């Protein structure tokens, strides 16, 4: 979708056996060599890390994640372990965490399900089944309710058109439908919203949002803000913002995670780990445009130690 760039690509002279040995050495004896761990994990693609995991187990008869779990601690450990998952597996873990036990972390469901494309959603569903032996759709169904549940279930169908064609007439028609389903009468009929927001391609949606503004002199985001509330509002706004500028959406999330007192480390880890091979380079550019400060500098002033180092390594 458009022109965006990752920060992590396949490492050229990759040697899984060499890397496995280095990691084994880094974790052996007194003290752990964090620098070596960062150097390897943050500079290999997800597929390469999978190969290292397999090689490690073959050579040393132990799971690399179990070893790192016992050697590392805190947010650095969380990041290293996140990198040992494929992005879809990490998303699946996060979703399970969001729904396990008492209470549901709806924001986390929104942050993942409203921003992933069809293929990612399909991979997440498959990983969720494989890792947890549970059905993601059923879990979402039982943990959420109302219109909010409906939009998530619509997105889980992974039926979005992924073409780049724009049908001007359809955009006008959809804009009219959105208007009539929304503010023109009370008790918005959200199902119309769902069909349009969950199934049209992103270019088409952009055209629809433009047509909406021209027709009604208001942008759809403002209408969503005034017509809906709570998790539904968050979900709709996330889809609209991601459609307009997905990298801008993530840049804003990163900024929010570091703004004010306290840092939301989980969000930093989630975005950097899952976007590194997709569009993190572009997210960095957006961050600089929006906040006149580099993302690296923001992370430096908000985190420390090995956690800071591994995040910075993912940015390069």
VMD Tcl script that draws the C-alpha trace (Angstrom):
set ca {
  {0.00 0.00 0.00}
  {1.93 3.00 -1.26}
  {5.63 3.55 -0.91}
  {7.07 2.59 2.44}
  {10.23 1.04 3.74}
  {11.35 -1.38 6.45}
  {14.38 -0.95 8.71}
  {15.18 -4.69 8.75}
  {15.88 -6.69 5.64}
  {17.45 -10.10 5.08}
  {20.96 -10.08 6.47}
  {23.32 -10.82 3.58}
  {26.05 -13.14 4.76}
  {23.68 -14.96 7.04}
  {24.91 -18.10 8.75}
  {22.43 -19.63 11.21}
  {25.02 -21.94 12.71}
  {27.44 -19.09 13.32}
  {24.70 -17.03 14.97}
  {23.55 -19.94 17.13}
  {27.13 -20.43 18.37}
  {27.50 -16.73 19.14}
  {24.26 -16.72 21.10}
  {25.28 -19.83 23.03}
  {28.60 -18.16 23.87}
  {26.80 -14.94 24.87}
  {24.73 -16.83 27.44}
  {27.44 -19.11 28.80}
  {29.44 -18.70 31.95}
  {29.42 -15.64 34.18}
  {27.45 -12.68 32.93}
  {25.59 -12.40 29.69}
  {26.94 -10.68 26.61}
  {23.94 -8.46 25.82}
  {25.75 -6.68 23.02}
  {26.13 -9.90 21.03}
  {22.47 -10.77 21.58}
  {21.33 -7.35 20.34}
  {23.67 -7.48 17.37}
  {22.16 -10.74 16.16}
  {18.46 -10.43 17.03}
  {18.00 -6.85 15.84}
  {19.85 -7.34 12.56}
  {18.21 -10.47 11.19}
  {14.89 -10.85 9.45}
  {12.11 -12.80 11.08}
  {12.74 -15.83 8.82}
  {16.41 -15.75 9.70}
  {15.63 -15.67 13.43}
  {13.42 -18.74 12.96}
  {16.33 -20.50 11.30}
  {18.62 -19.55 14.21}
  {16.09 -20.94 16.71}
  {15.98 -24.27 14.89}
  {19.73 -24.43 14.52}
  {20.20 -23.59 18.20}
  {17.92 -26.37 19.31}
  {19.61 -28.85 17.01}
  {23.08 -27.93 18.19}
  {22.50 -27.44 21.90}
  {19.34 -29.40 22.64}
  {17.69 -26.37 24.26}
  {15.11 -23.79 23.24}
  {16.68 -20.43 22.57}
  {13.69 -18.59 24.02}
  {13.91 -20.55 27.27}
  {17.61 -19.75 27.52}
  {17.09 -16.03 26.89}
  {14.17 -15.99 29.29}
  {16.41 -17.19 32.10}
  {19.37 -14.98 31.15}
  {17.67 -11.64 30.52}
  {15.21 -9.50 32.42}
  {12.74 -6.64 32.18}
  {11.79 -4.90 28.95}
  {14.99 -6.01 27.26}
  {13.91 -9.61 27.80}
  {10.41 -8.85 26.51}
  {11.85 -7.36 23.33}
  {14.30 -10.19 22.71}
  {11.54 -12.79 23.18}
  {9.17 -10.82 20.94}
  {11.81 -10.95 18.21}
  {11.97 -14.73 18.42}
  {8.33 -14.95 17.36}
  {7.19 -14.40 13.82}
  {5.23 -11.10 13.77}
  {1.94 -13.02 13.34}
  {2.82 -15.21 16.34}
  {3.69 -12.20 18.43}
  {0.35 -10.60 17.49}
  {-1.41 -13.85 18.39}
  {0.31 -13.90 21.79}
  {-0.66 -10.29 22.43}
  {-4.27 -10.95 21.47}
  {-4.43 -13.93 23.78}
  {-2.98 -11.84 26.58}
  {-5.60 -9.17 25.89}
  {-8.44 -11.64 26.34}
  {-7.16 -14.01 29.00}
  {-8.37 -13.85 32.58}
  {-10.71 -11.24 33.97}
  {-11.41 -8.23 31.80}
  {-10.40 -7.60 28.22}
  {-7.83 -5.14 26.94}
  {-9.95 -3.68 24.13}
  {-7.33 -1.10 23.11}
  {-4.93 -3.89 22.33}
  {-7.52 -5.71 20.19}
  {-8.08 -2.46 18.29}
  {-4.39 -1.72 17.88}
  {-3.81 -5.09 16.23}
  {-7.01 -6.05 14.41}
  {-7.83 -2.61 12.98}
  {-4.35 -2.08 11.50}
  {-3.40 -5.39 9.87}
  {-4.01 -6.38 6.25}
  {-5.81 -9.52 5.04}
  {-2.74 -11.71 4.86}
  {-1.60 -10.63 8.32}
  {-5.06 -11.33 9.76}
  {-5.10 -14.78 8.18}
  {-1.61 -15.53 9.53}
  {-2.58 -14.29 12.99}
  {-5.68 -16.53 13.05}
  {-3.58 -19.51 12.03}
  {-0.85 -18.72 14.61}
  {-3.48 -18.24 17.33}
  {-4.89 -21.68 16.61}
  {-1.44 -23.26 16.50}
  {-0.08 -21.61 19.66}
  {-3.18 -21.66 21.83}
  {-5.34 -24.32 20.27}
  {-8.20 -21.86 20.29}
  {-10.26 -20.08 17.68}
  {-9.49 -16.35 17.58}
  {-12.87 -15.41 16.17}
  {-14.70 -17.35 18.89}
  {-12.60 -15.72 21.60}
  {-13.26 -12.23 20.22}
  {-16.93 -13.11 19.94}
  {-17.15 -14.10 23.60}
  {-14.96 -11.27 24.95}
  {-16.60 -8.31 23.20}
  {-20.14 -7.19 22.55}
  {-22.44 -4.99 20.52}
  {-21.34 -2.99 17.49}
  {-17.73 -3.14 18.64}
  {-17.82 -6.92 18.36}
  {-19.36 -6.64 14.90}
  {-16.58 -4.49 13.47}
  {-13.87 -6.80 14.85}
  {-15.62 -9.88 13.48}
  {-15.98 -8.13 10.09}
  {-12.24 -7.39 10.08}
  {-11.40 -10.97 11.09}
  {-12.99 -12.20 7.85}
  {-9.95 -10.72 6.06}
  {-12.12 -9.86 3.08}
  {-10.84 -6.39 2.31}
  {-10.44 -5.68 -1.38}
  {-6.70 -5.21 -1.85}
  {-6.76 -3.62 -5.26}
  {-5.71 -0.03 -5.92}
  {-8.61 0.86 -8.20}
  {-10.85 3.73 -7.29}
  {-14.48 3.68 -8.34}
  {-15.63 7.30 -8.14}
  {-19.35 6.43 -8.28}
  {-19.01 3.89 -5.49}
  {-17.13 6.45 -3.40}
  {-20.00 8.89 -3.76}
  {-22.53 6.18 -3.00}
  {-20.61 4.97 0.07}
  {-20.21 8.54 1.32}
  {-23.98 8.97 1.08}
  {-24.56 5.63 2.86}
  {-22.15 6.59 5.64}
  {-23.91 9.91 6.03}
  {-27.35 8.34 6.17}
  {-26.17 5.59 8.52}
  {-24.53 8.14 10.76}
  {-25.49 11.61 11.77}
  {-28.57 12.03 9.62}
  {-30.54 9.94 12.02}
  {-30.09 8.98 15.59}
  {-29.14 5.48 16.60}
  {-26.54 5.03 13.89}
  {-26.89 1.84 11.91}
  {-23.31 0.73 12.31}
  {-23.56 -2.29 10.08}
  {-23.34 -0.05 7.00}
  {-20.20 1.42 8.48}
  {-18.78 -2.05 8.97}
  {-19.35 -3.23 5.44}
  {-17.66 -0.16 4.00}
  {-14.82 0.14 6.51}
  {-13.97 -3.57 6.54}
  {-14.25 -4.48 2.87}
  {-13.25 -1.56 0.60}
  {-9.66 -1.12 -0.47}
  {-7.67 1.67 1.14}
  {-7.49 3.89 -1.96}
  {-11.23 3.52 -2.38}
  {-11.82 4.44 1.26}
  {-9.69 7.55 0.90}
  {-11.82 8.61 -2.05}
  {-14.95 7.92 0.02}
  {-13.70 10.05 2.93}
  {-12.95 12.90 0.49}
  {-16.38 12.58 -1.11}
  {-17.92 12.61 2.36}
  {-16.21 15.89 3.21}
  {-17.27 17.48 -0.06}
  {-20.88 16.30 0.32}
  {-21.33 17.16 3.95}
  {-18.69 19.74 4.74}
  {-17.47 17.66 7.66}
  {-14.75 15.10 7.96}
  {-15.74 11.59 8.89}
  {-13.42 11.52 11.90}
  {-15.33 14.38 13.54}
  {-18.62 12.66 12.87}
  {-17.37 9.39 14.37}
  {-16.21 11.34 17.42}
  {-19.62 12.91 17.92}
  {-21.78 9.92 16.97}
  {-20.03 7.01 18.66}
  {-18.22 6.46 21.91}
  {-15.94 4.09 23.78}
  {-14.27 1.18 22.03}
  {-16.40 1.47 18.92}
  {-15.25 5.04 18.45}
  {-11.62 3.98 18.93}
  {-11.98 1.14 16.44}
  {-13.57 3.30 13.73}
  {-11.06 6.10 14.22}
  {-8.17 3.65 14.03}
  {-9.44 2.26 10.72}
  {-9.96 5.76 9.30}
  {-6.57 7.01 10.48}
  {-4.81 3.90 9.19}
  {-6.51 4.26 5.85}
  {-5.43 7.84 5.49}
  {-1.88 7.37 6.74}
  {-0.92 4.14 8.43}
  {2.66 5.20 9.17}
  {1.39 8.47 10.64}
  {-0.96 6.47 12.86}
  {1.95 4.43 14.27}
  {4.15 7.52 14.67}
  {1.41 9.11 16.79}
  {1.04 5.94 18.86}
  {4.77 5.93 19.54}
  {4.67 9.59 20.54}
  {1.79 8.94 22.92}
  {3.63 5.98 24.44}
  {6.47 8.30 25.47}
  {4.61 11.50 26.24}
  {4.37 12.79 29.80}
  {5.43 10.86 32.85}
  {6.01 7.15 32.46}
  {6.55 5.22 29.28}
  {4.31 2.58 27.74}
  {7.09 0.10 26.98}
  {4.74 -2.58 25.67}
  {3.52 -0.29 22.90}
  {7.09 0.64 21.94}
  {8.04 -3.03 21.73}
  {4.89 -4.00 19.82}
  {5.23 -1.34 17.15}
  {8.97 -1.62 16.61}
  {8.97 -5.41 16.51}
  {5.93 -5.82 14.25}
  {6.68 -2.95 11.84}
  {10.46 -3.33 11.47}
  {10.13 -5.47 8.36}
  {7.19 -3.55 6.94}
  {7.42 0.22 7.23}
  {9.45 1.29 10.25}
  {11.77 3.43 8.13}
  {8.75 5.38 6.89}
  {7.32 5.60 10.43}
  {10.64 7.19 11.49}
  {10.31 9.81 8.73}
  {6.71 10.53 9.75}
  {7.74 10.89 13.38}
  {10.37 13.46 12.45}
  {7.89 15.38 10.27}
  {5.23 15.42 12.98}
  {7.34 16.09 16.08}
  {10.53 17.72 14.75}
  {12.50 15.21 16.77}
  {13.92 11.90 15.62}
  {12.30 8.75 16.93}
  {15.76 7.54 17.99}
  {16.28 10.64 20.15}
  {12.84 10.25 21.69}
  {13.61 6.64 22.57}
  {17.01 7.60 23.96}
  {15.50 10.13 26.30}
  {12.72 7.79 27.41}
  {14.39 4.41 27.85}
  {17.75 3.21 29.09}
  {20.23 0.35 29.21}
  {19.98 -2.70 26.97}
  {16.29 -2.05 26.35}
  {17.19 1.29 24.79}
  {20.01 -0.31 22.81}
  {17.90 -3.06 21.27}
  {15.15 -0.60 20.28}
  {17.72 1.68 18.64}
  {19.22 -1.30 16.84}
  {15.76 -2.10 15.41}
  {15.54 1.45 14.07}
  {18.66 1.22 11.96}
}
mol new
graphics top color blue
foreach p $ca { graphics top sphere $p radius 0.5 }
foreach p [lrange $ca 0 end-1] q [lrange $ca 1 end] { graphics top cylinder $p $q radius 0.2 }
display resetview
